[in-house]
Amino acid sequence: MVLDVCSGSVHVVDDLSYDVIALFEEHSEDEIVKKLSDYDEADVRECISEVRELKEEGMLFTEDIYKDYIFNVKQRRTVVKALCLHIAHDCNLACKYCFAEEGEYKGHRAMMSAEIGKQALDFLVANSGNRVNLEVDLFGGEPLMNFGVIKEIVAYGRELEKHHNKKFRFTLTTNGVLLDEEVMEFANKEMANVVLSIDGRKEVHDYMRPTKNGKGSYDLILPKFKKFAELRGDKSYYVRGTFTRKNLDFCEDIKHMADCGFKNLSMEPVVGEDDTEYAIREEDLPVIFEQYDQLAKEMIKREKEGNGFTFFHYMIDLTGGPCVAKRLSGCGSGTEYLAVTPWGDLYPCHQFVGQEEFLLGNVYDGVKRMDIVNDFKACNVYTKEKCRKCFARFYCSGGCAANSYQFHGNLNDAYDVGCDLERKRVECALMIKAALAE
Amino acid sequence: MKHIKTLTTKTLKNTMKKGGCGECQTSCQSACKTSCTVGNQSCENK
Protein backbone atom coordinates (compact mmCIF):
# COMPACT_ATOMS: atom_id res chain seq x y z
CA MET A 1 0.00 0.00 0.00
CA VAL A 2 1.23 3.50 -0.79
CA LEU A 3 0.00 6.76 0.72
CA ASP A 4 0.72 9.88 -1.30
CA VAL A 5 0.80 12.24 1.67
CA CYS A 6 0.11 15.57 -0.02
CA SER A 7 -2.73 14.45 -2.24
CA GLY A 8 -4.13 12.03 0.34
CA SER A 9 -4.30 9.34 -2.34
CA VAL A 10 -4.16 5.75 -1.17
CA HIS A 11 -3.02 3.07 -3.60
CA VAL A 12 -2.97 -0.67 -3.21
CA VAL A 13 0.14 -1.80 -5.09
CA ASP A 14 1.71 -5.10 -6.13
CA ASP A 15 5.39 -5.89 -5.50
CA LEU A 16 6.44 -4.56 -8.87
CA SER A 17 4.71 -1.20 -8.58
CA TYR A 18 6.05 -0.84 -5.03
CA ASP A 19 9.57 -1.23 -6.42
CA VAL A 20 8.91 1.05 -9.39
CA ILE A 21 7.53 3.81 -7.18
CA ALA A 22 10.67 3.63 -5.02
CA LEU A 23 12.87 4.22 -8.09
CA PHE A 24 10.65 6.45 -10.21
CA GLU A 25 11.74 9.94 -9.17
CA GLU A 26 15.48 9.33 -9.27
CA HIS A 27 15.85 7.14 -12.36
CA SER A 28 15.00 7.08 -16.06
CA GLU A 29 12.66 4.43 -17.47
CA ASP A 30 15.56 2.42 -18.92
CA GLU A 31 17.45 2.56 -15.63
CA ILE A 32 14.41 1.25 -13.77
CA VAL A 33 14.00 -1.59 -16.30
CA LYS A 34 17.64 -2.50 -15.80
CA LYS A 35 17.45 -2.39 -12.01
CA LEU A 36 14.30 -4.50 -11.98
CA SER A 37 15.59 -7.15 -14.37
CA ASP A 38 14.06 -9.90 -12.24
CA TYR A 39 10.65 -8.80 -13.54
CA ASP A 40 9.34 -9.15 -17.10
CA GLU A 41 10.39 -6.04 -19.04
CA ALA A 42 6.99 -5.43 -20.63
CA ASP A 43 5.41 -5.58 -17.17
CA VAL A 44 7.91 -3.09 -15.78
CA ARG A 45 7.33 -0.63 -18.64
CA GLU A 46 3.56 -0.99 -18.22
CA CYS A 47 3.89 -0.33 -14.52
CA ILE A 48 6.08 2.73 -15.10
CA SER A 49 3.37 4.04 -17.40
CA GLU A 50 0.76 3.61 -14.66
CA VAL A 51 2.94 5.44 -12.13
CA ARG A 52 3.56 8.25 -14.62
CA GLU A 53 -0.17 8.59 -15.22
CA LEU A 54 -0.91 8.85 -11.51
CA LYS A 55 1.79 11.46 -11.08
CA GLU A 56 0.32 13.52 -13.92
CA GLU A 57 -3.11 13.27 -12.30
CA GLY A 58 -1.72 14.58 -9.03
CA MET A 59 -2.06 11.32 -7.14
CA LEU A 60 1.58 10.35 -6.73
CA PHE A 61 4.69 12.35 -5.85
CA THR A 62 2.48 15.32 -5.10
CA GLU A 63 4.40 18.31 -3.84
CA ASP A 64 3.48 20.02 -0.61
CA ILE A 65 1.88 23.17 -2.00
CA TYR A 66 -0.04 24.04 1.15
CA LYS A 67 2.63 26.11 2.87
CA ASP A 68 1.40 29.17 0.96
CA TYR A 69 -2.25 28.18 1.28
CA ILE A 70 -1.91 27.97 5.04
CA PHE A 71 -1.16 31.69 5.09
CA ASN A 72 -4.64 32.35 3.68
CA VAL A 73 -6.23 29.83 6.00
CA LYS A 74 -4.63 31.43 9.00
CA GLN A 75 -5.44 34.98 7.90
CA ARG A 76 -9.13 34.16 7.73
CA ARG A 77 -11.53 35.59 10.22
CA THR A 78 -12.41 32.75 12.51
CA VAL A 79 -15.76 32.40 14.18
CA VAL A 80 -16.78 30.37 17.19
CA LYS A 81 -18.78 27.35 16.09
CA ALA A 82 -18.52 24.93 18.98
CA LEU A 83 -18.67 25.13 22.76
CA CYS A 84 -17.92 22.61 25.43
CA LEU A 85 -20.21 23.50 28.31
CA HIS A 86 -18.98 22.38 31.69
CA ILE A 87 -22.43 21.67 33.03
CA ALA A 88 -21.08 20.25 36.29
CA HIS A 89 -17.71 20.55 37.92
CA ASP A 90 -18.50 17.57 40.04
CA CYS A 91 -18.69 13.85 39.46
CA ASN A 92 -20.29 10.79 40.99
CA LEU A 93 -17.34 8.60 40.05
CA ALA A 94 -13.73 8.86 41.14
CA CYS A 95 -11.84 7.72 38.05
CA LYS A 96 -8.14 7.47 38.79
CA TYR A 97 -6.94 8.96 35.50
CA CYS A 98 -9.37 11.89 35.33
CA PHE A 99 -7.71 14.99 33.83
CA ALA A 100 -10.51 16.99 35.41
CA GLU A 101 -9.56 15.82 38.90
CA GLU A 102 -12.93 14.19 39.54
CA GLY A 103 -14.64 17.13 37.93
CA GLU A 104 -13.07 19.92 39.94
CA TYR A 105 -10.56 21.13 37.33
CA LYS A 106 -8.03 22.56 39.79
CA GLY A 107 -10.88 24.54 41.33
CA HIS A 108 -13.92 23.81 43.40
CA ARG A 109 -17.16 21.96 42.84
CA ALA A 110 -19.73 23.95 40.94
CA MET A 111 -22.84 23.57 38.80
CA MET A 112 -23.60 25.70 35.78
CA SER A 113 -26.77 27.73 36.16
CA ALA A 114 -29.38 27.90 33.40
CA GLU A 115 -28.62 31.61 33.11
CA ILE A 116 -24.94 31.00 32.35
CA GLY A 117 -25.82 28.19 29.92
CA LYS A 118 -28.29 30.38 28.03
CA GLN A 119 -25.80 33.24 27.93
CA ALA A 120 -23.24 30.81 26.49
CA LEU A 121 -25.63 29.96 23.65
CA ASP A 122 -26.24 33.69 23.04
CA PHE A 123 -22.46 34.18 22.93
CA LEU A 124 -22.15 31.34 20.44
CA VAL A 125 -24.86 32.68 18.13
CA ALA A 126 -23.39 36.19 18.28
CA ASN A 127 -19.87 35.01 17.48
CA SER A 128 -20.63 32.38 14.85
CA GLY A 129 -20.86 34.61 11.78
CA ASN A 130 -22.52 32.81 8.88
CA ARG A 131 -21.98 29.31 10.25
CA VAL A 132 -25.28 27.48 10.40
CA ASN A 133 -24.26 24.33 12.28
CA LEU A 134 -23.32 25.07 15.86
CA GLU A 135 -22.14 22.39 18.25
CA VAL A 136 -22.59 22.31 21.97
CA ASP A 137 -21.16 19.49 24.03
CA LEU A 138 -22.69 18.99 27.44
CA PHE A 139 -19.69 17.95 29.44
CA GLY A 140 -18.40 17.74 32.98
CA GLY A 141 -17.51 16.32 35.44
CA GLU A 142 -20.71 14.41 35.06
CA PRO A 143 -23.27 16.62 33.28
CA LEU A 144 -26.28 14.52 34.32
CA MET A 145 -25.73 15.70 37.90
CA ASN A 146 -27.25 18.92 36.56
CA PHE A 147 -29.87 17.47 34.20
CA GLY A 148 -32.53 20.11 34.92
CA VAL A 149 -30.22 22.82 33.61
CA ILE A 150 -29.38 20.72 30.54
CA LYS A 151 -33.06 20.61 29.66
CA GLU A 152 -33.39 24.38 30.07
CA ILE A 153 -30.31 25.07 27.93
CA VAL A 154 -31.45 22.76 25.13
CA ALA A 155 -34.96 24.25 25.12
CA TYR A 156 -33.43 27.72 24.91
CA GLY A 157 -31.25 26.58 22.00
CA ARG A 158 -34.32 25.36 20.12
CA GLU A 159 -35.92 28.77 20.62
CA LEU A 160 -32.81 30.52 19.30
CA GLU A 161 -32.91 28.34 16.17
CA LYS A 162 -36.32 29.78 15.33
CA HIS A 163 -35.07 33.35 15.31
CA HIS A 164 -31.59 32.90 13.83
CA ASN A 165 -30.50 30.82 10.89
CA LYS A 166 -28.73 28.34 13.17
CA LYS A 167 -28.91 24.69 13.94
CA PHE A 168 -27.68 23.43 17.30
CA ARG A 169 -26.15 20.00 17.47
CA PHE A 170 -26.07 19.02 21.10
CA THR A 171 -23.90 16.17 22.31
CA LEU A 172 -23.69 14.61 25.75
CA THR A 173 -20.78 12.85 27.41
CA THR A 174 -21.79 10.76 30.41
CA ASN A 175 -20.52 8.06 32.73
CA GLY A 176 -24.00 6.53 32.83
CA VAL A 177 -24.56 6.51 36.58
CA LEU A 178 -27.63 8.76 36.33
CA LEU A 179 -28.83 7.48 32.99
CA ASP A 180 -32.52 6.65 33.40
CA GLU A 181 -35.50 6.37 31.09
CA GLU A 182 -36.26 10.08 31.20
CA VAL A 183 -32.68 10.96 30.23
CA MET A 184 -32.65 8.36 27.45
CA GLU A 185 -35.87 9.66 25.98
CA PHE A 186 -34.65 13.24 26.18
CA ALA A 187 -31.26 12.39 24.67
CA ASN A 188 -32.77 10.43 21.82
CA LYS A 189 -34.91 13.41 20.95
CA GLU A 190 -32.35 16.16 21.40
CA MET A 191 -28.78 14.84 21.25
CA ALA A 192 -27.07 14.48 17.88
CA ASN A 193 -24.48 12.27 19.53
CA VAL A 194 -23.89 10.73 22.93
CA VAL A 195 -20.58 9.52 24.30
CA LEU A 196 -20.90 6.75 26.88
CA SER A 197 -17.84 6.13 29.02
CA ILE A 198 -16.90 2.54 29.77
CA ASP A 199 -13.43 1.03 29.72
CA GLY A 200 -14.18 -2.54 28.65
CA ARG A 201 -13.90 -5.66 30.77
CA LYS A 202 -15.41 -5.49 34.26
CA GLU A 203 -12.14 -5.83 36.15
CA VAL A 204 -10.46 -3.17 33.98
CA HIS A 205 -13.37 -0.76 34.22
CA ASP A 206 -13.91 -1.21 37.95
CA TYR A 207 -10.23 -0.69 38.78
CA MET A 208 -10.03 2.68 37.07
CA ARG A 209 -13.62 3.87 37.38
CA PRO A 210 -14.79 3.30 40.95
CA THR A 211 -17.63 5.13 42.65
CA LYS A 212 -16.85 7.62 45.40
CA ASN A 213 -17.06 4.86 48.01
CA GLY A 214 -14.60 2.66 46.12
CA LYS A 215 -16.97 0.16 44.54
CA GLY A 216 -16.82 -0.67 40.86
CA SER A 217 -19.32 1.01 38.53
CA TYR A 218 -19.43 -1.57 35.72
CA ASP A 219 -22.52 -3.45 36.89
CA LEU A 220 -24.30 -0.17 37.52
CA ILE A 221 -23.83 1.28 34.06
CA LEU A 222 -23.53 -1.58 31.56
CA PRO A 223 -27.24 -2.54 31.47
CA LYS A 224 -28.14 1.13 31.02
CA PHE A 225 -25.69 1.60 28.17
CA LYS A 226 -26.97 -1.53 26.44
CA LYS A 227 -30.53 -0.34 26.66
CA PHE A 228 -29.59 3.18 25.56
CA ALA A 229 -27.59 1.98 22.54
CA GLU A 230 -30.54 -0.14 21.49
CA LEU A 231 -32.95 2.78 21.84
CA ARG A 232 -30.63 5.11 19.88
CA GLY A 233 -31.50 3.23 16.70
CA ASP A 234 -29.86 5.02 13.79
CA LYS A 235 -28.79 7.99 15.91
CA SER A 236 -25.12 8.45 16.59
CA TYR A 237 -23.43 7.24 19.76
CA TYR A 238 -19.99 6.19 20.88
CA VAL A 239 -19.08 3.83 23.61
CA ARG A 240 -15.80 5.32 24.65
CA GLY A 241 -13.11 3.92 26.88
CA THR A 242 -9.69 4.92 28.06
CA PHE A 243 -6.84 2.45 28.21
CA THR A 244 -3.85 2.80 30.49
CA ARG A 245 -0.65 0.98 31.35
CA LYS A 246 -2.84 -1.26 33.51
CA ASN A 247 -4.59 -2.77 30.49
CA LEU A 248 -2.12 -2.73 27.63
CA ASP A 249 -4.08 -5.69 26.23
CA PHE A 250 -6.83 -3.17 25.49
CA CYS A 251 -7.85 -4.99 22.30
CA GLU A 252 -9.60 -7.44 24.64
CA ASP A 253 -11.59 -4.55 26.09
CA ILE A 254 -12.66 -3.34 22.67
CA LYS A 255 -13.69 -6.86 21.72
CA HIS A 256 -15.61 -7.10 24.98
CA MET A 257 -17.55 -3.93 24.16
CA ALA A 258 -18.28 -5.26 20.68
CA ASP A 259 -19.42 -8.55 22.21
CA CYS A 260 -21.79 -6.56 24.42
CA GLY A 261 -23.50 -5.45 21.21
CA PHE A 262 -22.11 -1.93 20.89
CA LYS A 263 -21.37 -0.94 17.30
CA ASN A 264 -19.59 2.41 17.55
CA LEU A 265 -16.51 2.21 19.71
CA SER A 266 -13.66 4.41 20.75
CA MET A 267 -10.73 3.70 23.04
CA GLU A 268 -8.39 6.55 23.90
CA PRO A 269 -4.90 6.11 25.30
CA VAL A 270 -4.67 7.81 28.67
CA VAL A 271 -2.61 10.99 28.74
CA GLY A 272 -0.72 11.30 31.98
CA GLU A 273 2.61 12.32 33.43
CA ASP A 274 5.29 9.64 33.40
CA ASP A 275 5.36 9.42 37.19
CA THR A 276 1.81 8.09 37.42
CA GLU A 277 1.43 4.32 37.57
CA TYR A 278 -1.07 4.21 34.73
CA ALA A 279 0.64 6.53 32.21
CA ILE A 280 1.61 5.14 28.82
CA ARG A 281 5.40 5.10 28.46
CA GLU A 282 7.57 4.93 25.39
CA GLU A 283 8.61 1.41 26.34
CA ASP A 284 4.96 0.31 26.07
CA LEU A 285 4.69 1.24 22.41
CA PRO A 286 5.60 -2.15 20.87
CA VAL A 287 2.87 -3.87 22.90
CA ILE A 288 0.34 -1.20 21.99
CA PHE A 289 1.25 -1.39 18.30
CA GLU A 290 0.69 -5.13 18.41
CA GLN A 291 -2.70 -4.53 19.99
CA TYR A 292 -3.67 -2.05 17.27
CA ASP A 293 -2.66 -4.63 14.63
CA GLN A 294 -4.69 -7.28 16.40
CA LEU A 295 -7.68 -4.94 16.56
CA ALA A 296 -7.43 -4.18 12.84
CA LYS A 297 -7.37 -7.89 11.98
CA GLU A 298 -10.31 -8.57 14.29
CA MET A 299 -12.33 -5.77 12.69
CA ILE A 300 -11.64 -7.09 9.19
CA LYS A 301 -12.66 -10.59 10.30
CA ARG A 302 -15.88 -9.44 11.93
CA GLU A 303 -16.74 -7.15 9.02
CA LYS A 304 -16.40 -10.03 6.58
CA GLU A 305 -18.58 -12.16 8.86
CA GLY A 306 -21.27 -9.48 8.77
CA ASN A 307 -20.75 -8.54 12.40
CA GLY A 308 -18.53 -5.48 12.08
CA PHE A 309 -18.13 -2.46 14.34
CA THR A 310 -16.57 0.96 13.93
CA PHE A 311 -13.55 2.18 15.86
CA PHE A 312 -13.27 5.95 16.05
CA HIS A 313 -9.55 6.15 15.31
CA TYR A 314 -9.78 3.78 12.36
CA MET A 315 -12.48 5.76 10.59
CA ILE A 316 -11.06 7.23 7.42
CA ASP A 317 -13.29 8.35 4.60
CA LEU A 318 -11.33 7.77 1.41
CA THR A 319 -14.06 9.08 -0.86
CA GLY A 320 -14.94 12.17 1.16
CA GLY A 321 -13.28 13.36 4.30
CA PRO A 322 -12.33 16.84 5.35
CA CYS A 323 -10.91 19.45 2.98
CA VAL A 324 -7.31 20.52 3.25
CA ALA A 325 -8.30 23.79 4.95
CA LYS A 326 -9.84 21.77 7.77
CA ARG A 327 -6.83 19.48 7.95
CA LEU A 328 -4.53 22.46 8.16
CA SER A 329 -6.49 24.32 10.79
CA GLY A 330 -6.60 21.45 13.29
CA CYS A 331 -9.12 20.89 16.03
CA GLY A 332 -10.05 24.55 16.33
CA SER A 333 -9.27 24.86 20.02
CA GLY A 334 -8.88 28.46 21.12
CA THR A 335 -10.50 29.78 17.96
CA GLU A 336 -13.55 27.88 16.72
CA TYR A 337 -13.97 25.69 19.78
CA LEU A 338 -14.05 27.04 23.33
CA ALA A 339 -14.86 25.63 26.75
CA VAL A 340 -17.19 27.35 29.21
CA THR A 341 -16.84 26.85 32.97
CA PRO A 342 -19.90 26.60 35.26
CA TRP A 343 -19.45 30.29 36.10
CA GLY A 344 -19.12 31.38 32.46
CA ASP A 345 -15.36 31.75 31.96
CA LEU A 346 -14.01 30.91 28.51
CA TYR A 347 -10.96 28.71 27.90
CA PRO A 348 -9.37 27.42 24.66
CA CYS A 349 -10.71 23.91 25.30
CA HIS A 350 -11.88 21.65 28.12
CA GLN A 351 -8.33 20.52 28.85
CA PHE A 352 -7.12 24.07 29.56
CA VAL A 353 -9.89 24.81 32.05
CA GLY A 354 -8.44 25.83 35.39
CA GLN A 355 -5.12 27.02 33.93
CA GLU A 356 -5.51 30.73 34.60
CA GLU A 357 -2.89 31.76 32.05
CA PHE A 358 -5.33 30.54 29.37
CA LEU A 359 -8.42 32.38 30.63
CA LEU A 360 -9.81 34.09 27.51
CA GLY A 361 -12.80 36.02 28.87
CA ASN A 362 -16.35 35.13 29.78
CA VAL A 363 -19.72 34.58 28.14
CA TYR A 364 -20.94 38.07 29.07
CA ASP A 365 -17.98 40.17 27.97
CA GLY A 366 -16.74 37.84 25.24
CA VAL A 367 -13.15 36.97 24.41
CA LYS A 368 -10.76 39.56 25.79
CA ARG A 369 -7.42 37.84 25.31
CA MET A 370 -7.04 37.94 21.54
CA ASP A 371 -3.31 37.43 22.02
CA ILE A 372 -4.03 33.89 23.26
CA VAL A 373 -6.54 33.27 20.47
CA ASN A 374 -3.92 34.38 17.95
CA ASP A 375 -1.38 31.97 19.43
CA PHE A 376 -3.84 29.12 18.83
CA LYS A 377 -4.79 30.44 15.41
CA ALA A 378 -1.16 30.49 14.32
CA CYS A 379 -0.62 26.85 15.31
CA ASN A 380 -0.41 24.46 12.38
CA VAL A 381 1.62 21.59 10.94
CA TYR A 382 4.08 24.02 9.35
CA THR A 383 4.88 25.78 12.62
CA LYS A 384 5.64 22.45 14.29
CA GLU A 385 9.05 21.06 13.47
CA LYS A 386 7.98 17.49 14.27
CA CYS A 387 5.04 17.60 11.85
CA ARG A 388 6.73 18.86 8.71
CA LYS A 389 7.96 15.48 7.53
CA CYS A 390 5.37 13.30 9.24
CA PHE A 391 3.17 11.27 6.89
CA ALA A 392 0.21 11.54 9.27
CA ARG A 393 0.19 15.34 9.45
CA PHE A 394 -3.02 15.68 7.44
CA TYR A 395 -4.84 13.21 9.69
CA CYS A 396 -4.08 14.64 13.13
CA SER A 397 -3.47 18.20 11.87
CA GLY A 398 -0.61 18.75 14.25
CA GLY A 399 -2.08 17.01 17.24
CA CYS A 400 -3.61 18.17 20.49
CA ALA A 401 -2.54 21.61 21.72
CA ALA A 402 -3.27 20.66 25.33
CA ASN A 403 -1.03 17.60 25.06
CA SER A 404 1.75 19.74 23.58
CA TYR A 405 1.46 22.24 26.42
CA GLN A 406 1.30 19.55 29.08
CA PHE A 407 4.47 17.81 27.94
CA HIS A 408 6.53 20.63 26.45
CA GLY A 409 5.19 23.87 27.91
CA ASN A 410 4.27 25.38 24.56
CA LEU A 411 1.62 24.98 21.87
CA ASN A 412 3.94 24.44 18.92
CA ASP A 413 5.36 21.10 19.91
CA ALA A 414 3.83 17.63 19.87
CA TYR A 415 3.32 14.91 22.48
CA ASP A 416 5.72 12.28 21.14
CA VAL A 417 4.01 9.13 22.43
CA GLY A 418 0.73 10.46 21.06
CA CYS A 419 2.38 10.97 17.66
CA ASP A 420 3.69 7.41 17.58
CA LEU A 421 0.22 6.11 18.41
CA GLU A 422 -1.47 8.31 15.82
CA ARG A 423 0.87 7.16 13.07
CA LYS A 424 0.20 3.54 13.96
CA ARG A 425 -3.56 4.10 13.94
CA VAL A 426 -3.49 5.78 10.53
CA GLU A 427 -1.48 2.84 9.18
CA CYS A 428 -4.00 0.38 10.59
CA ALA A 429 -6.96 2.39 9.29
CA LEU A 430 -5.54 2.39 5.77
CA MET A 431 -4.65 -1.29 6.03
CA ILE A 432 -8.27 -2.11 6.89
CA LYS A 433 -9.51 -0.14 3.89
CA ALA A 434 -7.07 -1.96 1.62
CA ALA A 435 -8.01 -5.36 3.03
CA LEU A 436 -11.74 -4.76 2.66
CA ALA A 437 -11.28 -3.45 -0.89
CA GLU A 438 -9.80 -6.76 -2.04
CA MET B 1 -4.75 -0.22 -14.03
CA LYS B 2 -3.16 -3.61 -13.74
CA HIS B 3 -0.59 -2.99 -11.02
CA ILE B 4 -2.08 -0.20 -8.94
CA LYS B 5 -5.54 0.08 -7.46
CA THR B 6 -6.46 3.53 -6.14
CA LEU B 7 -8.88 3.61 -3.22
CA THR B 8 -9.35 7.37 -2.96
CA THR B 9 -11.61 9.34 -5.26
CA LYS B 10 -10.57 12.91 -4.55
CA THR B 11 -7.31 14.66 -3.81
CA LEU B 12 -6.58 17.15 -1.08
CA LYS B 13 -5.43 19.67 -3.69
CA ASN B 14 -8.84 19.64 -5.34
CA THR B 15 -10.52 20.44 -2.03
CA MET B 16 -8.75 23.81 -2.04
CA LYS B 17 -11.24 25.01 -4.66
CA LYS B 18 -14.29 25.11 -2.44
CA GLY B 19 -12.92 24.06 0.91
CA GLY B 20 -12.98 25.86 4.19
CA CYS B 21 -16.71 26.46 4.69
CA GLY B 22 -16.28 25.37 8.31
CA GLU B 23 -19.68 23.70 8.65
CA CYS B 24 -18.09 20.39 9.61
CA GLN B 25 -17.99 18.92 13.09
CA THR B 26 -15.30 19.97 15.52
CA SER B 27 -13.17 16.92 16.22
CA CYS B 28 -13.39 17.07 20.01
CA GLN B 29 -17.19 17.12 19.80
CA SER B 30 -17.18 13.49 18.73
CA ALA B 31 -15.24 11.03 20.81
CA CYS B 32 -11.68 12.22 21.32
CA LYS B 33 -11.46 14.83 24.08
CA THR B 34 -7.85 13.92 24.81
CA SER B 35 -6.22 13.69 21.38
CA CYS B 36 -6.72 15.26 17.98
CA THR B 37 -8.29 13.33 15.15
CA VAL B 38 -9.30 15.49 12.24
CA GLY B 39 -8.81 13.09 9.34
CA ASN B 40 -11.87 11.02 10.14
CA GLN B 41 -14.38 13.85 10.20
CA SER B 42 -16.97 14.16 7.45
CA CYS B 43 -17.15 17.00 4.94
CA GLU B 44 -20.46 18.92 5.00
CA ASN B 45 -19.74 20.89 1.85
CA LYS B 46 -21.55 18.51 -0.47
Interface residues (C-beta under 8 A of the other chain):
Chain A: C6 S7 G8 S9 V10 H11 V12 V13 D14 L16 S17 V20 D43 E46 C47 E50 V51 E53 L54 G58 M59 T62 I65 Y66 Y69 V73 R76 V79 K81 A82 C84 F99 R131 V132 N133 E135 D137 R169 T171 T173 N193 V195 Y238 R240 T242 S266 E268 P269 V270 V271 F312 H313 M315 I316 D317 L318 T319 G320 G321 P322 C323 V324 A325 K326 R327 G330 C331 G332 S333 E336 Y337 C349 H350 Q351 F394 Y395 C396 S397 G398 G399 C400 A401 A402 N403 G418 E422 V426 A429 K433 A434 A437
Chain B: M1 K2 H3 I4 K5 T6 L7 T8 T9 K10 T11 L12 K13 N14 T15 M16 K18 G19 G20 G22 E23 C24 Q25 T26 S27 C28 Q29 S30 A31 C32 K33 T34 S35 C36 T37 V38 G39 N40 Q41 S42 C43 E44 N45
